[in-house]
Structures are given as structure tokens and as C-alpha cells.
Amino acid sequence: MSTKLTLSIDEKVVAEAKEYAKEAGKSVSQIVESYLKVLTQKSNKHTSSLPAHISRWQGAFKSTGKKNYKEVYTTALTEKYGKK
């Protein structure tokens, strides 16, 4: 069941939102609803800041245990091409 909601939003933001929605093939209402669903998720606060299409992949890949991007990148290049 849908309910109408009236919001006061800057005109420029509305224009940009409409353009974004058009490019995405969705309505502004659908985008706002999706965003509000993500914001109000209570199951996992850590993923609530992530878009749904990204958060559903969380945990799908094994972590290397390394947090430093440069270290991970260097290791990957070394494994692929040999010496540093």
C-alpha cells in the first residue's frame, strides 16, 4: 500500500533527482523509497549505509585479512608478474 508524502526540497536537487531517475529508468518516488528502506534497516547497521545492490554482496568473497590497499595491490601484482 502506498502513501503520499510531501517534502520540501531545493529545486536544483529535485531537477537533478529527476534526471538521475530518468537515466536509471525509475521514478523519483521509487528511488526515495529504496533509499529510505536502506536507511531504516535495523538488521545490520553497518550495511545500512550501503546501497542494497552492494550490501547483498557483503560476505560473498573471502577477505585476504589485509586492510592496506597498497599492500594488497602490490601483493597481487607480485603474484601476477613476479618481482616488485
C-alpha positions as CSV (number, residue, x, y, z in Angstrom):
1,M,0.0,0.0,0.0
2,S,1.4,3.4,-1.0
3,T,1.0,6.6,1.0
4,K,1.7,10.1,-0.4
5,L,4.5,12.1,1.3
6,T,5.1,15.8,0.7
7,L,8.7,17.0,1.0
8,S,10.3,20.5,0.7
9,I,13.5,20.0,-1.4
10,D,15.7,22.5,-3.2
11,E,14.6,22.9,-6.8
12,K,18.1,22.1,-8.1
13,V,18.2,18.9,-6.1
14,V,14.7,17.9,-7.5
15,A,15.8,18.6,-11.1
16,E,19.0,16.5,-10.6
17,A,17.0,13.7,-8.9
18,K,14.5,13.7,-11.8
19,E,17.4,13.4,-14.3
20,Y,19.0,10.6,-12.3
21,A,15.7,8.8,-12.1
22,K,15.1,9.1,-15.8
23,E,18.6,7.7,-16.6
24,A,18.0,4.9,-14.1
25,G,14.6,4.1,-15.6
26,K,12.9,4.6,-12.2
27,S,10.7,7.2,-10.7
28,V,11.9,9.6,-8.0
29,S,9.5,8.0,-5.6
30,Q,11.0,4.6,-6.2
31,I,14.5,5.9,-5.6
32,V,13.5,7.7,-2.4
33,E,11.6,4.7,-1.1
34,S,14.6,2.4,-1.8
35,Y,16.9,4.9,0.0
36,L,14.6,5.1,3.0
37,K,14.4,1.3,3.2
38,V,18.1,1.2,3.3
39,L,18.3,3.9,6.0
40,T,15.8,2.2,8.2
41,Q,17.1,-1.3,8.1
42,K,17.6,-2.5,11.6
43,S,19.1,-5.9,10.9
44,N,22.6,-4.6,10.2
45,K,23.6,-1.0,11.0
46,H,27.0,-1.5,9.3
47,T,25.4,-2.2,5.9
48,S,22.6,0.3,6.3
49,S,24.8,3.0,4.7
50,L,25.5,0.8,1.7
51,P,23.1,0.6,-1.3
52,A,21.1,-2.6,-1.4
53,H,22.8,-3.8,-4.6
54,I,26.2,-3.6,-2.9
55,S,25.3,-4.8,0.6
56,R,23.8,-8.1,-0.7
57,W,27.4,-9.0,-1.9
58,Q,28.8,-8.5,1.6
59,G,30.5,-11.7,2.8
60,A,30.4,-13.2,-0.7
61,F,34.1,-13.0,-1.1
62,K,36.9,-14.2,1.2
63,S,39.0,-11.5,2.7
64,T,42.8,-11.6,2.5
65,G,42.9,-10.3,6.0
66,K,44.9,-7.3,4.8
67,K,43.4,-3.9,5.3
68,N,46.1,-1.8,3.5
69,Y,45.0,-1.3,-0.2
70,K,48.6,-0.7,-1.4
71,E,49.8,-3.9,0.3
72,V,47.0,-5.9,-1.3
73,Y,47.6,-4.3,-4.7
74,T,51.4,-4.9,-4.5
75,T,50.9,-8.5,-3.5
76,A,48.5,-9.1,-6.3
77,L,50.9,-7.6,-8.9
78,T,53.8,-9.5,-7.5
79,E,51.8,-12.8,-7.7
80,K,50.8,-12.0,-11.3
81,Y,54.0,-10.6,-12.7
82,G,56.8,-11.8,-10.4
83,K,59.2,-9.4,-8.7
84,K,58.3,-6.0,-7.5
